[in-house]
Amino acid sequence: MSEPVIAQKSPFAVEVEAGKSYWWCACGKSAGQPFCDGSHKGSDFTPVEYKAEQDGTVYFCGCKHTKNGVLCDGTHSSL
């Protein structure tokens, strides 16, 4: 499998709404980071759904190397 593009070496802080789905960009090529805009088409990547359980701030992974689903786990600090 291909390596994702590092969109940024820090998380994206996003205000989310409970019950709403957000589609995280896994390839790193989307112009609308951290969300998918279809730039992955023709690659090994697919967007990943995140469904907010409550209203609040969520820190989506920006480096695309998280081991924590779509959320930042600090991996960017070692890249």
mmJSON file of the N, C-alpha and C atoms, coordinates in Angstrom:
{"data_MODEL":{"atom_site":{
"group_PDB":["ATOM","ATOM","ATOM","ATOM","ATOM","ATOM","ATOM","ATOM","ATOM","ATOM","ATOM","ATOM","ATOM","ATOM","ATOM","ATOM","ATOM","ATOM","ATOM","ATOM","ATOM","ATOM","ATOM","ATOM","ATOM","ATOM","ATOM","ATOM","ATOM","ATOM","ATOM","ATOM","ATOM","ATOM","ATOM","ATOM","ATOM","ATOM","ATOM","ATOM","ATOM","ATOM","ATOM","ATOM","ATOM","ATOM","ATOM","ATOM","ATOM","ATOM","ATOM","ATOM","ATOM","ATOM","ATOM","ATOM","ATOM","ATOM","ATOM","ATOM","ATOM","ATOM","ATOM","ATOM","ATOM","ATOM","ATOM","ATOM","ATOM","ATOM","ATOM","ATOM","ATOM","ATOM","ATOM","ATOM","ATOM","ATOM","ATOM","ATOM","ATOM","ATOM","ATOM","ATOM","ATOM","ATOM","ATOM","ATOM","ATOM","ATOM","ATOM","ATOM","ATOM","ATOM","ATOM","ATOM","ATOM","ATOM","ATOM","ATOM","ATOM","ATOM","ATOM","ATOM","ATOM","ATOM","ATOM","ATOM","ATOM","ATOM","ATOM","ATOM","ATOM","ATOM","ATOM","ATOM","ATOM","ATOM","ATOM","ATOM","ATOM","ATOM","ATOM","ATOM","ATOM","ATOM","ATOM","ATOM","ATOM","ATOM","ATOM","ATOM","ATOM","ATOM","ATOM","ATOM","ATOM","ATOM","ATOM","ATOM","ATOM","ATOM","ATOM","ATOM","ATOM","ATOM","ATOM","ATOM","ATOM","ATOM","ATOM","ATOM","ATOM","ATOM","ATOM","ATOM","ATOM","ATOM","ATOM","ATOM","ATOM","ATOM","ATOM","ATOM","ATOM","ATOM","ATOM","ATOM","ATOM","ATOM","ATOM","ATOM","ATOM","ATOM","ATOM","ATOM","ATOM","ATOM","ATOM","ATOM","ATOM","ATOM","ATOM","ATOM","ATOM","ATOM","ATOM","ATOM","ATOM","ATOM","ATOM","ATOM","ATOM","ATOM","ATOM","ATOM","ATOM","ATOM","ATOM","ATOM","ATOM","ATOM","ATOM","ATOM","ATOM","ATOM","ATOM","ATOM","ATOM","ATOM","ATOM","ATOM","ATOM","ATOM","ATOM","ATOM","ATOM","ATOM","ATOM","ATOM","ATOM","ATOM","ATOM","ATOM","ATOM","ATOM","ATOM","ATOM","ATOM","ATOM","ATOM","ATOM","ATOM","ATOM","ATOM","ATOM","ATOM"],
"id":[1,2,3,4,5,6,7,8,9,10,11,12,13,14,15,16,17,18,19,20,21,22,23,24,25,26,27,28,29,30,31,32,33,34,35,36,37,38,39,40,41,42,43,44,45,46,47,48,49,50,51,52,53,54,55,56,57,58,59,60,61,62,63,64,65,66,67,68,69,70,71,72,73,74,75,76,77,78,79,80,81,82,83,84,85,86,87,88,89,90,91,92,93,94,95,96,97,98,99,100,101,102,103,104,105,106,107,108,109,110,111,112,113,114,115,116,117,118,119,120,121,122,123,124,125,126,127,128,129,130,131,132,133,134,135,136,137,138,139,140,141,142,143,144,145,146,147,148,149,150,151,152,153,154,155,156,157,158,159,160,161,162,163,164,165,166,167,168,169,170,171,172,173,174,175,176,177,178,179,180,181,182,183,184,185,186,187,188,189,190,191,192,193,194,195,196,197,198,199,200,201,202,203,204,205,206,207,208,209,210,211,212,213,214,215,216,217,218,219,220,221,222,223,224,225,226,227,228,229,230,231,232,233,234,235,236,237],
"type_symbol":["N","C","C","N","C","C","N","C","C","N","C","C","N","C","C","N","C","C","N","C","C","N","C","C","N","C","C","N","C","C","N","C","C","N","C","C","N","C","C","N","C","C","N","C","C","N","C","C","N","C","C","N","C","C","N","C","C","N","C","C","N","C","C","N","C","C","N","C","C","N","C","C","N","C","C","N","C","C","N","C","C","N","C","C","N","C","C","N","C","C","N","C","C","N","C","C","N","C","C","N","C","C","N","C","C","N","C","C","N","C","C","N","C","C","N","C","C","N","C","C","N","C","C","N","C","C","N","C","C","N","C","C","N","C","C","N","C","C","N","C","C","N","C","C","N","C","C","N","C","C","N","C","C","N","C","C","N","C","C","N","C","C","N","C","C","N","C","C","N","C","C","N","C","C","N","C","C","N","C","C","N","C","C","N","C","C","N","C","C","N","C","C","N","C","C","N","C","C","N","C","C","N","C","C","N","C","C","N","C","C","N","C","C","N","C","C","N","C","C","N","C","C","N","C","C","N","C","C","N","C","C","N","C","C","N","C","C"],
"label_atom_id":["N","CA","C","N","CA","C","N","CA","C","N","CA","C","N","CA","C","N","CA","C","N","CA","C","N","CA","C","N","CA","C","N","CA","C","N","CA","C","N","CA","C","N","CA","C","N","CA","C","N","CA","C","N","CA","C","N","CA","C","N","CA","C","N","CA","C","N","CA","C","N","CA","C","N","CA","C","N","CA","C","N","CA","C","N","CA","C","N","CA","C","N","CA","C","N","CA","C","N","CA","C","N","CA","C","N","CA","C","N","CA","C","N","CA","C","N","CA","C","N","CA","C","N","CA","C","N","CA","C","N","CA","C","N","CA","C","N","CA","C","N","CA","C","N","CA","C","N","CA","C","N","CA","C","N","CA","C","N","CA","C","N","CA","C","N","CA","C","N","CA","C","N","CA","C","N","CA","C","N","CA","C","N","CA","C","N","CA","C","N","CA","C","N","CA","C","N","CA","C","N","CA","C","N","CA","C","N","CA","C","N","CA","C","N","CA","C","N","CA","C","N","CA","C","N","CA","C","N","CA","C","N","CA","C","N","CA","C","N","CA","C","N","CA","C","N","CA","C","N","CA","C","N","CA","C","N","CA","C","N","CA","C","N","CA","C","N","CA","C","N","CA","C","N","CA","C"],
"label_alt_id":[null,null,null,null,null,null,null,null,null,null,null,null,null,null,null,null,null,null,null,null,null,null,null,null,null,null,null,null,null,null,null,null,null,null,null,null,null,null,null,null,null,null,null,null,null,null,null,null,null,null,null,null,null,null,null,null,null,null,null,null,null,null,null,null,null,null,null,null,null,null,null,null,null,null,null,null,null,null,null,null,null,null,null,null,null,null,null,null,null,null,null,null,null,null,null,null,null,null,null,null,null,null,null,null,null,null,null,null,null,null,null,null,null,null,null,null,null,null,null,null,null,null,null,null,null,null,null,null,null,null,null,null,null,null,null,null,null,null,null,null,null,null,null,null,null,null,null,null,null,null,null,null,null,null,null,null,null,null,null,null,null,null,null,null,null,null,null,null,null,null,null,null,null,null,null,null,null,null,null,null,null,null,null,null,null,null,null,null,null,null,null,null,null,null,null,null,null,null,null,null,null,null,null,null,null,null,null,null,null,null,null,null,null,null,null,null,null,null,null,null,null,null,null,null,null,null,null,null,null,null,null,null,null,null,null,null,null],
"label_comp_id":["MET","MET","MET","SER","SER","SER","GLU","GLU","GLU","PRO","PRO","PRO","VAL","VAL","VAL","ILE","ILE","ILE","ALA","ALA","ALA","GLN","GLN","GLN","LYS","LYS","LYS","SER","SER","SER","PRO","PRO","PRO","PHE","PHE","PHE","ALA","ALA","ALA","VAL","VAL","VAL","GLU","GLU","GLU","VAL","VAL","VAL","GLU","GLU","GLU","ALA","ALA","ALA","GLY","GLY","GLY","LYS","LYS","LYS","SER","SER","SER","TYR","TYR","TYR","TRP","TRP","TRP","TRP","TRP","TRP","CYS","CYS","CYS","ALA","ALA","ALA","CYS","CYS","CYS","GLY","GLY","GLY","LYS","LYS","LYS","SER","SER","SER","ALA","ALA","ALA","GLY","GLY","GLY","GLN","GLN","GLN","PRO","PRO","PRO","PHE","PHE","PHE","CYS","CYS","CYS","ASP","ASP","ASP","GLY","GLY","GLY","SER","SER","SER","HIS","HIS","HIS","LYS","LYS","LYS","GLY","GLY","GLY","SER","SER","SER","ASP","ASP","ASP","PHE","PHE","PHE","THR","THR","THR","PRO","PRO","PRO","VAL","VAL","VAL","GLU","GLU","GLU","TYR","TYR","TYR","LYS","LYS","LYS","ALA","ALA","ALA","GLU","GLU","GLU","GLN","GLN","GLN","ASP","ASP","ASP","GLY","GLY","GLY","THR","THR","THR","VAL","VAL","VAL","TYR","TYR","TYR","PHE","PHE","PHE","CYS","CYS","CYS","GLY","GLY","GLY","CYS","CYS","CYS","LYS","LYS","LYS","HIS","HIS","HIS","THR","THR","THR","LYS","LYS","LYS","ASN","ASN","ASN","GLY","GLY","GLY","VAL","VAL","VAL","LEU","LEU","LEU","CYS","CYS","CYS","ASP","ASP","ASP","GLY","GLY","GLY","THR","THR","THR","HIS","HIS","HIS","SER","SER","SER","SER","SER","SER","LEU","LEU","LEU"],
"label_asym_id":["A","A","A","A","A","A","A","A","A","A","A","A","A","A","A","A","A","A","A","A","A","A","A","A","A","A","A","A","A","A","A","A","A","A","A","A","A","A","A","A","A","A","A","A","A","A","A","A","A","A","A","A","A","A","A","A","A","A","A","A","A","A","A","A","A","A","A","A","A","A","A","A","A","A","A","A","A","A","A","A","A","A","A","A","A","A","A","A","A","A","A","A","A","A","A","A","A","A","A","A","A","A","A","A","A","A","A","A","A","A","A","A","A","A","A","A","A","A","A","A","A","A","A","A","A","A","A","A","A","A","A","A","A","A","A","A","A","A","A","A","A","A","A","A","A","A","A","A","A","A","A","A","A","A","A","A","A","A","A","A","A","A","A","A","A","A","A","A","A","A","A","A","A","A","A","A","A","A","A","A","A","A","A","A","A","A","A","A","A","A","A","A","A","A","A","A","A","A","A","A","A","A","A","A","A","A","A","A","A","A","A","A","A","A","A","A","A","A","A","A","A","A","A","A","A","A","A","A","A","A","A","A","A","A","A","A","A"],
"label_entity_id":["1","1","1","1","1","1","1","1","1","1","1","1","1","1","1","1","1","1","1","1","1","1","1","1","1","1","1","1","1","1","1","1","1","1","1","1","1","1","1","1","1","1","1","1","1","1","1","1","1","1","1","1","1","1","1","1","1","1","1","1","1","1","1","1","1","1","1","1","1","1","1","1","1","1","1","1","1","1","1","1","1","1","1","1","1","1","1","1","1","1","1","1","1","1","1","1","1","1","1","1","1","1","1","1","1","1","1","1","1","1","1","1","1","1","1","1","1","1","1","1","1","1","1","1","1","1","1","1","1","1","1","1","1","1","1","1","1","1","1","1","1","1","1","1","1","1","1","1","1","1","1","1","1","1","1","1","1","1","1","1","1","1","1","1","1","1","1","1","1","1","1","1","1","1","1","1","1","1","1","1","1","1","1","1","1","1","1","1","1","1","1","1","1","1","1","1","1","1","1","1","1","1","1","1","1","1","1","1","1","1","1","1","1","1","1","1","1","1","1","1","1","1","1","1","1","1","1","1","1","1","1","1","1","1","1","1","1"],
"label_seq_id":[1,1,1,2,2,2,3,3,3,4,4,4,5,5,5,6,6,6,7,7,7,8,8,8,9,9,9,10,10,10,11,11,11,12,12,12,13,13,13,14,14,14,15,15,15,16,16,16,17,17,17,18,18,18,19,19,19,20,20,20,21,21,21,22,22,22,23,23,23,24,24,24,25,25,25,26,26,26,27,27,27,28,28,28,29,29,29,30,30,30,31,31,31,32,32,32,33,33,33,34,34,34,35,35,35,36,36,36,37,37,37,38,38,38,39,39,39,40,40,40,41,41,41,42,42,42,43,43,43,44,44,44,45,45,45,46,46,46,47,47,47,48,48,48,49,49,49,50,50,50,51,51,51,52,52,52,53,53,53,54,54,54,55,55,55,56,56,56,57,57,57,58,58,58,59,59,59,60,60,60,61,61,61,62,62,62,63,63,63,64,64,64,65,65,65,66,66,66,67,67,67,68,68,68,69,69,69,70,70,70,71,71,71,72,72,72,73,73,73,74,74,74,75,75,75,76,76,76,77,77,77,78,78,78,79,79,79],
"pdbx_PDB_ins_code":[null,null,null,null,null,null,null,null,null,null,null,null,null,null,null,null,null,null,null,null,null,null,null,null,null,null,null,null,null,null,null,null,null,null,null,null,null,null,null,null,null,null,null,null,null,null,null,null,null,null,null,null,null,null,null,null,null,null,null,null,null,null,null,null,null,null,null,null,null,null,null,null,null,null,null,null,null,null,null,null,null,null,null,null,null,null,null,null,null,null,null,null,null,null,null,null,null,null,null,null,null,null,null,null,null,null,null,null,null,null,null,null,null,null,null,null,null,null,null,null,null,null,null,null,null,null,null,null,null,null,null,null,null,null,null,null,null,null,null,null,null,null,null,null,null,null,null,null,null,null,null,null,null,null,null,null,null,null,null,null,null,null,null,null,null,null,null,null,null,null,null,null,null,null,null,null,null,null,null,null,null,null,null,null,null,null,null,null,null,null,null,null,null,null,null,null,null,null,null,null,null,null,null,null,null,null,null,null,null,null,null,null,null,null,null,null,null,null,null,null,null,null,null,null,null,null,null,null,null,null,null,null,null,null,null,null,null],
"Cartn_x":[0.84,0.0,0.881,0.427,1.146,1.18,2.135,2.219,1.362,0.622,-0.169,0.725,0.226,0.897,0.672,1.708,1.559,0.962,-0.294,-0.979,-0.397,-0.15,0.531,0.989,2.016,2.563,1.97,0.663,-0.102,-1.549,-2.356,-3.755,-4.594,-5.748,-6.751,-7.815,-7.981,-9.026,-10.325,-11.355,-12.631,-13.766,-14.691,-15.905,-16.876,-17.291,-18.193,-19.541,-20.56,-21.917,-22.307,-22.892,-23.324,-24.229,-23.956,-24.764,-24.389,-23.531,-23.134,-21.915,-21.879,-20.741,-19.778,-18.501,-17.43,-16.54,-16.128,-15.319,-13.89,-13.01,-11.609,-10.813,-9.999,-9.115,-7.96,-7.811,-6.739,-5.507,-5.687,-4.57,-3.684,-4.229,-3.468,-3.491,-4.185,-4.175,-5.354,-6.344,-7.537,-7.203,-7.811,-7.644,-8.473,-9.415,-10.291,-9.964,-8.689,-8.242,-8.977,-9.286,-8.9,-9.904,-10.827,-11.898,-11.666,-12.29,-12.138,-12.815,-12.13,-12.728,-12.669,-12.333,-12.281,-10.917,-9.924,-8.58,-7.937,-8.454,-7.901,-8.257,-9.177,-9.648,-8.476,-8.482,-7.408,-6.241,-6.358,-5.291,-5.777,-4.918,-5.262,-6.07,-6.291,-6.911,-8.415,-9.104,-10.521,-10.74,-11.726,-11.996,-12.526,-12.367,-12.791,-13.856,-14.976,-16.069,-15.769,-16.067,-16.041,-17.425,-18.112,-19.439,-19.315,-19.607,-19.467,-20.505,-20.031,-20.927,-21.474,-20.721,-21.162,-20.62,-21.234,-20.742,-19.408,-18.512,-17.242,-16.127,-14.92,-13.732,-13.094,-12.79,-12.12,-10.832,-9.767,-8.469,-8.181,-8.516,-8.292,-6.817,-6.308,-4.915,-4.606,-3.508,-3.072,-1.937,-1.195,-0.037,-0.432,-1.637,-2.195,-1.507,-0.78,-0.085,-0.589,-1.709,-2.245,-2.572,-2.461,-2.877,-4.172,-4.799,-5.962,-7.187,-7.453,-8.583,-8.323,-9.123,-8.946,-8.415,-8.313,-7.915,-6.411,-5.887,-4.449,-4.004,-2.885,-2.292,-0.866,-0.444,0.881,1.967,1.622,2.609,3.39,2.744,3.401,4.7,4.812,6.02,7.247,7.044,8.185,8.444,7.741,7.936,8.974],
"Cartn_y":[-1.185,0.0,1.242,2.274,3.539,4.249,5.135,5.978,7.224,7.679,8.891,10.135,11.185,12.485,13.093,13.665,14.342,15.72,15.908,17.182,18.275,17.948,18.848,18.038,18.523,17.802,18.32,18.428,18.775,18.396,18.267,17.889,19.068,18.744,19.734,19.766,20.9,21.059,21.424,20.618,20.819,20.726,21.681,21.625,20.661,19.626,18.632,18.676,18.139,18.085,16.637,16.375,15.029,14.434,13.179,12.459,12.698,13.669,13.978,13.14,12.714,11.959,12.902,12.638,13.395,12.385,12.693,11.764,12.279,11.642,12.026,11.58,12.474,12.18,11.312,10.134,9.212,9.352,9.916,9.985,11.202,12.266,13.487,14.477,14.14,14.993,15.965,15.819,16.661,18.132,19.0,20.445,20.945,20.133,20.514,19.797,19.675,18.966,19.449,18.55,17.144,16.212,16.781,15.975,15.642,14.568,14.054,14.952,15.164,15.863,15.009,13.721,12.806,12.694,13.371,13.34,11.966,11.048,9.694,8.818,9.238,8.391,7.865,6.563,5.918,5.488,5.664,5.265,4.122,3.685,2.625,3.147,4.447,5.067,5.253,5.223,5.558,6.418,7.316,8.135,7.273,7.77,7.033,7.848,7.194,7.886,8.055,9.252,9.533,10.05,9.385,9.824,10.408,11.693,12.39,11.885,11.557,11.089,12.244,13.359,14.541,15.79,16.933,18.214,18.519,19.167,19.566,19.611,19.834,19.911,18.534,18.15,16.884,17.22,16.482,16.722,15.614,15.916,14.958,14.93,13.738,13.557,14.329,15.082,15.825,15.146,14.276,13.632,12.359,11.869,10.684,9.38,9.387,8.182,7.707,8.262,7.891,6.402,5.866,4.482,4.512,5.7,5.942,6.27,5.472,5.759,7.002,8.042,9.304,10.41,10.114,11.129,11.125,12.298,12.457,11.618,10.93,10.159,10.617,11.73,12.276,11.735,10.851,10.272,11.333,12.468,13.54,14.016,13.889,14.37,13.518,12.316,11.446,11.337,12.121,12.067,13.072],
"Cartn_z":[0.0,0.0,0.0,-0.617,-0.699,0.648,0.798,1.985,1.761,2.778,2.612,2.601,1.986,2.001,3.381,3.976,5.263,4.986,5.354,5.108,6.007,7.265,8.203,9.404,10.083,11.234,12.539,12.547,13.741,13.458,14.515,14.29,13.789,13.242,12.84,13.931,14.603,15.62,14.91,15.094,14.414,15.428,15.362,16.172,15.484,16.188,15.622,16.325,15.647,16.176,16.434,17.576,17.943,16.873,16.51,15.545,14.096,13.83,12.452,12.054,10.781,10.249,9.537,9.71,9.07,8.36,7.139,6.346,6.275,7.057,7.191,5.972,5.454,4.331,4.82,4.257,4.629,3.736,2.528,1.577,1.778,2.37,2.595,1.443,0.359,-0.834,-0.923,-0.084,-0.146,0.085,-0.701,-0.522,0.655,1.111,2.212,3.504,3.82,5.024,6.257,7.179,7.231,6.556,5.77,5.199,3.73,3.3,1.941,0.91,-0.215,-1.359,-2.624,-2.456,-3.59,-4.242,-3.717,-4.311,-4.289,-3.488,-3.381,-4.574,-5.39,-6.498,-7.323,-7.589,-8.332,-7.463,-6.135,-5.219,-4.337,-3.41,-2.463,-1.279,-1.206,-0.039,-0.2,0.929,0.987,2.229,2.204,3.382,4.524,5.741,6.925,7.655,7.96,8.649,10.136,10.632,12.066,12.42,13.32,13.746,15.149,15.261,16.54,17.538,18.72,19.777,20.589,20.602,21.339,20.67,20.975,20.47,21.14,20.411,21.004,19.984,20.484,19.639,19.524,18.289,18.004,17.271,17.551,16.926,15.914,14.647,13.566,13.195,12.904,12.516,11.229,11.245,10.064,9.321,10.019,9.38,8.626,8.888,8.222,8.615,9.731,10.2,11.567,12.052,13.359,13.439,14.612,14.88,15.695,15.79,16.633,15.777,14.761,13.874,13.059,13.262,12.536,13.445,14.728,15.696,15.931,16.24,16.483,17.676,17.513,18.609,18.906,18.284,18.534,17.622,16.694,15.787,15.03,14.732,13.947,14.601,15.905,16.584,16.293,15.72,15.401,13.893,13.098,11.637,11.176],
"occupancy":[1.0,1.0,1.0,1.0,1.0,1.0,1.0,1.0,1.0,1.0,1.0,1.0,1.0,1.0,1.0,1.0,1.0,1.0,1.0,1.0,1.0,1.0,1.0,1.0,1.0,1.0,1.0,1.0,1.0,1.0,1.0,1.0,1.0,1.0,1.0,1.0,1.0,1.0,1.0,1.0,1.0,1.0,1.0,1.0,1.0,1.0,1.0,1.0,1.0,1.0,1.0,1.0,1.0,1.0,1.0,1.0,1.0,1.0,1.0,1.0,1.0,1.0,1.0,1.0,1.0,1.0,1.0,1.0,1.0,1.0,1.0,1.0,1.0,1.0,1.0,1.0,1.0,1.0,1.0,1.0,1.0,1.0,1.0,1.0,1.0,1.0,1.0,1.0,1.0,1.0,1.0,1.0,1.0,1.0,1.0,1.0,1.0,1.0,1.0,1.0,1.0,1.0,1.0,1.0,1.0,1.0,1.0,1.0,1.0,1.0,1.0,1.0,1.0,1.0,1.0,1.0,1.0,1.0,1.0,1.0,1.0,1.0,1.0,1.0,1.0,1.0,1.0,1.0,1.0,1.0,1.0,1.0,1.0,1.0,1.0,1.0,1.0,1.0,1.0,1.0,1.0,1.0,1.0,1.0,1.0,1.0,1.0,1.0,1.0,1.0,1.0,1.0,1.0,1.0,1.0,1.0,1.0,1.0,1.0,1.0,1.0,1.0,1.0,1.0,1.0,1.0,1.0,1.0,1.0,1.0,1.0,1.0,1.0,1.0,1.0,1.0,1.0,1.0,1.0,1.0,1.0,1.0,1.0,1.0,1.0,1.0,1.0,1.0,1.0,1.0,1.0,1.0,1.0,1.0,1.0,1.0,1.0,1.0,1.0,1.0,1.0,1.0,1.0,1.0,1.0,1.0,1.0,1.0,1.0,1.0,1.0,1.0,1.0,1.0,1.0,1.0,1.0,1.0,1.0,1.0,1.0,1.0,1.0,1.0,1.0,1.0,1.0,1.0,1.0,1.0,1.0,1.0,1.0,1.0,1.0,1.0,1.0],
"B_iso_or_equiv":[0.0,0.0,0.0,0.0,0.0,0.0,0.0,0.0,0.0,0.0,0.0,0.0,0.0,0.0,0.0,0.0,0.0,0.0,0.0,0.0,0.0,0.0,0.0,0.0,0.0,0.0,0.0,0.0,0.0,0.0,0.0,0.0,0.0,0.0,0.0,0.0,0.0,0.0,0.0,0.0,0.0,0.0,0.0,0.0,0.0,0.0,0.0,0.0,0.0,0.0,0.0,0.0,0.0,0.0,0.0,0.0,0.0,0.0,0.0,0.0,0.0,0.0,0.0,0.0,0.0,0.0,0.0,0.0,0.0,0.0,0.0,0.0,0.0,0.0,0.0,0.0,0.0,0.0,0.0,0.0,0.0,0.0,0.0,0.0,0.0,0.0,0.0,0.0,0.0,0.0,0.0,0.0,0.0,0.0,0.0,0.0,0.0,0.0,0.0,0.0,0.0,0.0,0.0,0.0,0.0,0.0,0.0,0.0,0.0,0.0,0.0,0.0,0.0,0.0,0.0,0.0,0.0,0.0,0.0,0.0,0.0,0.0,0.0,0.0,0.0,0.0,0.0,0.0,0.0,0.0,0.0,0.0,0.0,0.0,0.0,0.0,0.0,0.0,0.0,0.0,0.0,0.0,0.0,0.0,0.0,0.0,0.0,0.0,0.0,0.0,0.0,0.0,0.0,0.0,0.0,0.0,0.0,0.0,0.0,0.0,0.0,0.0,0.0,0.0,0.0,0.0,0.0,0.0,0.0,0.0,0.0,0.0,0.0,0.0,0.0,0.0,0.0,0.0,0.0,0.0,0.0,0.0,0.0,0.0,0.0,0.0,0.0,0.0,0.0,0.0,0.0,0.0,0.0,0.0,0.0,0.0,0.0,0.0,0.0,0.0,0.0,0.0,0.0,0.0,0.0,0.0,0.0,0.0,0.0,0.0,0.0,0.0,0.0,0.0,0.0,0.0,0.0,0.0,0.0,0.0,0.0,0.0,0.0,0.0,0.0,0.0,0.0,0.0,0.0,0.0,0.0,0.0,0.0,0.0,0.0,0.0,0.0],
"pdbx_formal_charge":[null,null,null,null,null,null,null,null,null,null,null,null,null,null,null,null,null,null,null,null,null,null,null,null,null,null,null,null,null,null,null,null,null,null,null,null,null,null,null,null,null,null,null,null,null,null,null,null,null,null,null,null,null,null,null,null,null,null,null,null,null,null,null,null,null,null,null,null,null,null,null,null,null,null,null,null,null,null,null,null,null,null,null,null,null,null,null,null,null,null,null,null,null,null,null,null,null,null,null,null,null,null,null,null,null,null,null,null,null,null,null,null,null,null,null,null,null,null,null,null,null,null,null,null,null,null,null,null,null,null,null,null,null,null,null,null,null,null,null,null,null,null,null,null,null,null,null,null,null,null,null,null,null,null,null,null,null,null,null,null,null,null,null,null,null,null,null,null,null,null,null,null,null,null,null,null,null,null,null,null,null,null,null,null,null,null,null,null,null,null,null,null,null,null,null,null,null,null,null,null,null,null,null,null,null,null,null,null,null,null,null,null,null,null,null,null,null,null,null,null,null,null,null,null,null,null,null,null,null,null,null,null,null,null,null,null,null],
"auth_seq_id":[1,1,1,2,2,2,3,3,3,4,4,4,5,5,5,6,6,6,7,7,7,8,8,8,9,9,9,10,10,10,11,11,11,12,12,12,13,13,13,14,14,14,15,15,15,16,16,16,17,17,17,18,18,18,19,19,19,20,20,20,21,21,21,22,22,22,23,23,23,24,24,24,25,25,25,26,26,26,27,27,27,28,28,28,29,29,29,30,30,30,31,31,31,32,32,32,33,33,33,34,34,34,35,35,35,36,36,36,37,37,37,38,38,38,39,39,39,40,40,40,41,41,41,42,42,42,43,43,43,44,44,44,45,45,45,46,46,46,47,47,47,48,48,48,49,49,49,50,50,50,51,51,51,52,52,52,53,53,53,54,54,54,55,55,55,56,56,56,57,57,57,58,58,58,59,59,59,60,60,60,61,61,61,62,62,62,63,63,63,64,64,64,65,65,65,66,66,66,67,67,67,68,68,68,69,69,69,70,70,70,71,71,71,72,72,72,73,73,73,74,74,74,75,75,75,76,76,76,77,77,77,78,78,78,79,79,79],
"auth_comp_id":["MET","MET","MET","SER","SER","SER","GLU","GLU","GLU","PRO","PRO","PRO","VAL","VAL","VAL","ILE","ILE","ILE","ALA","ALA","ALA","GLN","GLN","GLN","LYS","LYS","LYS","SER","SER","SER","PRO","PRO","PRO","PHE","PHE","PHE","ALA","ALA","ALA","VAL","VAL","VAL","GLU","GLU","GLU","VAL","VAL","VAL","GLU","GLU","GLU","ALA","ALA","ALA","GLY","GLY","GLY","LYS","LYS","LYS","SER","SER","SER","TYR","TYR","TYR","TRP","TRP","TRP","TRP","TRP","TRP","CYS","CYS","CYS","ALA","ALA","ALA","CYS","CYS","CYS","GLY","GLY","GLY","LYS","LYS","LYS","SER","SER","SER","ALA","ALA","ALA","GLY","GLY","GLY","GLN","GLN","GLN","PRO","PRO","PRO","PHE","PHE","PHE","CYS","CYS","CYS","ASP","ASP","ASP","GLY","GLY","GLY","SER","SER","SER","HIS","HIS","HIS","LYS","LYS","LYS","GLY","GLY","GLY","SER","SER","SER","ASP","ASP","ASP","PHE","PHE","PHE","THR","THR","THR","PRO","PRO","PRO","VAL","VAL","VAL","GLU","GLU","GLU","TYR","TYR","TYR","LYS","LYS","LYS","ALA","ALA","ALA","GLU","GLU","GLU","GLN","GLN","GLN","ASP","ASP","ASP","GLY","GLY","GLY","THR","THR","THR","VAL","VAL","VAL","TYR","TYR","TYR","PHE","PHE","PHE","CYS","CYS","CYS","GLY","GLY","GLY","CYS","CYS","CYS","LYS","LYS","LYS","HIS","HIS","HIS","THR","THR","THR","LYS","LYS","LYS","ASN","ASN","ASN","GLY","GLY","GLY","VAL","VAL","VAL","LEU","LEU","LEU","CYS","CYS","CYS","ASP","ASP","ASP","GLY","GLY","GLY","THR","THR","THR","HIS","HIS","HIS","SER","SER","SER","SER","SER","SER","LEU","LEU","LEU"],
"auth_asym_id":["A","A","A","A","A","A","A","A","A","A","A","A","A","A","A","A","A","A","A","A","A","A","A","A","A","A","A","A","A","A","A","A","A","A","A","A","A","A","A","A","A","A","A","A","A","A","A","A","A","A","A","A","A","A","A","A","A","A","A","A","A","A","A","A","A","A","A","A","A","A","A","A","A","A","A","A","A","A","A","A","A","A","A","A","A","A","A","A","A","A","A","A","A","A","A","A","A","A","A","A","A","A","A","A","A","A","A","A","A","A","A","A","A","A","A","A","A","A","A","A","A","A","A","A","A","A","A","A","A","A","A","A","A","A","A","A","A","A","A","A","A","A","A","A","A","A","A","A","A","A","A","A","A","A","A","A","A","A","A","A","A","A","A","A","A","A","A","A","A","A","A","A","A","A","A","A","A","A","A","A","A","A","A","A","A","A","A","A","A","A","A","A","A","A","A","A","A","A","A","A","A","A","A","A","A","A","A","A","A","A","A","A","A","A","A","A","A","A","A","A","A","A","A","A","A","A","A","A","A","A","A","A","A","A","A","A","A"],
"auth_atom_id":["N","CA","C","N","CA","C","N","CA","C","N","CA","C","N","CA","C","N","CA","C","N","CA","C","N","CA","C","N","CA","C","N","CA","C","N","CA","C","N","CA","C","N","CA","C","N","CA","C","N","CA","C","N","CA","C","N","CA","C","N","CA","C","N","CA","C","N","CA","C","N","CA","C","N","CA","C","N","CA","C","N","CA","C","N","CA","C","N","CA","C","N","CA","C","N","CA","C","N","CA","C","N","CA","C","N","CA","C","N","CA","C","N","CA","C","N","CA","C","N","CA","C","N","CA","C","N","CA","C","N","CA","C","N","CA","C","N","CA","C","N","CA","C","N","CA","C","N","CA","C","N","CA","C","N","CA","C","N","CA","C","N","CA","C","N","CA","C","N","CA","C","N","CA","C","N","CA","C","N","CA","C","N","CA","C","N","CA","C","N","CA","C","N","CA","C","N","CA","C","N","CA","C","N","CA","C","N","CA","C","N","CA","C","N","CA","C","N","CA","C","N","CA","C","N","CA","C","N","CA","C","N","CA","C","N","CA","C","N","CA","C","N","CA","C","N","CA","C","N","CA","C","N","CA","C","N","CA","C","N","CA","C","N","CA","C","N","CA","C","N","CA","C","N","CA","C"],
"pdbx_PDB_model_num":[1,1,1,1,1,1,1,1,1,1,1,1,1,1,1,1,1,1,1,1,1,1,1,1,1,1,1,1,1,1,1,1,1,1,1,1,1,1,1,1,1,1,1,1,1,1,1,1,1,1,1,1,1,1,1,1,1,1,1,1,1,1,1,1,1,1,1,1,1,1,1,1,1,1,1,1,1,1,1,1,1,1,1,1,1,1,1,1,1,1,1,1,1,1,1,1,1,1,1,1,1,1,1,1,1,1,1,1,1,1,1,1,1,1,1,1,1,1,1,1,1,1,1,1,1,1,1,1,1,1,1,1,1,1,1,1,1,1,1,1,1,1,1,1,1,1,1,1,1,1,1,1,1,1,1,1,1,1,1,1,1,1,1,1,1,1,1,1,1,1,1,1,1,1,1,1,1,1,1,1,1,1,1,1,1,1,1,1,1,1,1,1,1,1,1,1,1,1,1,1,1,1,1,1,1,1,1,1,1,1,1,1,1,1,1,1,1,1,1,1,1,1,1,1,1,1,1,1,1,1,1,1,1,1,1,1,1]
}}}
